[in-house]
Amino acid sequence: MLETGESTLDLISGGRRTSIACAPSVTSFFVYPAFAPNGQQIAYVLATTPTGPGQDWGNDIYVADPDGAKSRMVFRHDAPGVTIDFLSWAPDGLGLIFGYNHPLYDRQGHPAGIMNRIDRLNLADGTNTTVLNDASQPALSRDGKSLVYVGVSGNGAQTLSIANLDGTEAHALTINQAGFQSFFAPELSPDSKDLVFAAIGGPRSAPNASMAAPAEAGDESPIGRWLAPDEAEADGTPYQIWLAGLDNGSLHAIAGLREDIPFSLWSADGKSLLILGSGALYTANGDGSNLRKIDNGIPHGEIAWNQH
């Protein structure tokens, strides 16, 4: 498993944590790790924040061996302030799909919004192609045929949406999206029948999630072999993790989980979830039941799960 969120990119295997890359400065950090389809390469984003006016800052994409060796930049931000949100490998392993966010300014230099789009990078020649406009946070289905993402309207309203890999047949998902204020990290189940995502708000008709504390896993966990984590302390409005059935329209929040920007992944068989929050790393059954803490959390961190 790869984990980001602080000044190192960490590989966790067999209960051991190894830092395979270190941020070059105190103003930079790693985000959005991803394993190639064959597990033989990784990709990640190095984010750099500004420390003063007039600086060239933004996000760059790197590709490396799974142990961090042979790291090379494959995409450099092409304007100050350009950021990347989310990163997936194309099914053939020859390209990367990512969210591209470009800040816009008026003639006086005042902020005038953000251009959000989803791009595809060809690793062979470095060419970049736009797949979808007014879109962000892309994630590919396990079969590589579908792209789930967050649609962004001109007024900033968000919609969970889906399209073909090439951006065609884009449409909003037919689930109850009323009451949601913000979405984060949508992820399709391996059979593409269910969706897990983090969100603020939600439909009033959805069942209320129990606030009972999740159980803590012991040494029997395949990943957690460290001390039980502390409770999360969100630095903003807490998110909940939601599960949506795309075939039947079902929608419910995972009981007992309110975190600061939690990030979720499905297991290869769709029977379990791995969820990273600020307060803890959790596992849960694929239906959201049996939520358990298995390790410490990472503020604003993301994970990639190599299941090859």
Protein Blocks (a to p, Z undefined) as FASTA:
>chain_A
ZZehiabdcddeehiacdfbdcfbfkbccehiaddfklpaccdddddddfbehiacdddd
ddddfkopaiacfbdcfbehiacehjaddfklpaccdddddddddfkopaebjcdddddd
dfknopacdfbghiehiacdfkopaccdddddfkopacdddddfkopaiacddbdfehia
bdchiacdfklpaccdddeejdfkbccddfbdcddddfklmkbccdcddddddfbdcddd
ddddfknopacddehiacehiaddddfkopaccdddfkbccdddfkopaiacfbdcdehi
acdddfZZ
